[in-house]
Amino acid sequence: MKLYVKYMVSLRCKMVVHQELERLGIKNAVVDLGTVELLDDISSEQRQILKENLLKTGLEVLDDKKVS
């Protein structure tokens, strides 16, 4: 599963995303600028919590890569 994260432009942003994933118990993830590749699927509840927590830090999880 691949997630797209808007405004993720620095190493600090990558660290924030990685910390949020760990907080949710999601360990099998590859975090790169603008994308998160999850090796395992996550529940819709986990996705919503991740989305809300990242929004508080200024990052936005996009529902579709083409959304700007």
C-alpha positions as CSV (number, residue, x, y, z in Angstrom):
1,M,0.0,0.0,0.0
2,K,1.4,3.4,-1.0
3,L,0.4,6.7,0.7
4,Y,1.2,10.1,-0.7
5,V,2.0,12.9,1.8
6,K,1.8,16.5,0.7
7,Y,4.3,19.1,2.0
8,M,6.8,16.3,3.0
9,V,10.0,18.1,1.7
10,S,12.7,17.5,4.3
11,L,14.4,14.9,6.4
12,R,12.6,16.4,9.4
13,C,9.3,15.7,7.7
14,K,10.4,12.1,7.1
15,M,11.3,11.7,10.8
16,V,7.9,13.0,11.8
17,V,6.1,10.6,9.5
18,H,8.3,7.7,10.8
19,Q,7.5,8.6,14.4
20,E,3.8,8.7,13.8
21,L,3.9,5.3,12.1
22,E,5.8,3.8,15.0
23,R,3.3,5.4,17.4
24,L,0.5,3.5,15.6
25,G,2.5,0.3,15.6
26,I,3.2,0.3,11.9
27,K,6.8,-1.0,11.5
28,N,7.1,-2.3,8.0
29,A,7.2,1.0,6.1
30,V,9.6,2.7,3.7
31,V,9.4,6.5,4.2
32,D,10.6,8.7,1.3
33,L,10.0,12.3,0.5
34,G,6.3,12.6,-0.4
35,T,5.6,8.9,-0.2
36,V,5.2,6.1,2.4
37,E,5.3,2.5,1.1
38,L,3.6,0.2,3.6
39,L,4.5,-3.4,3.3
40,D,1.4,-4.4,5.2
41,D,-2.1,-3.0,4.8
42,I,-3.4,-0.8,7.6
43,S,-7.0,-0.4,8.8
44,S,-9.1,2.5,7.9
45,E,-9.0,3.6,11.5
46,Q,-5.2,3.6,11.5
47,R,-5.2,5.6,8.3
48,Q,-7.6,8.1,9.7
49,I,-5.5,8.6,12.9
50,L,-2.3,8.9,10.9
51,K,-4.0,11.5,8.6
52,E,-5.2,13.5,11.6
53,N,-1.9,13.4,13.5
54,L,0.1,14.4,10.4
55,L,-2.3,17.2,9.6
56,K,-1.4,18.7,13.1
57,T,2.2,18.9,12.0
58,G,1.4,20.5,8.7
59,L,1.6,17.4,6.5
60,E,-1.4,16.1,4.6
61,V,-2.0,12.5,3.6
62,L,-3.6,12.6,0.1
63,D,-6.4,10.2,-0.9
64,D,-5.1,10.3,-4.5
65,K,-1.7,11.1,-5.9
66,K,-3.1,13.4,-8.5
67,V,-4.8,15.7,-5.9
68,S,-2.7,18.9,-5.5
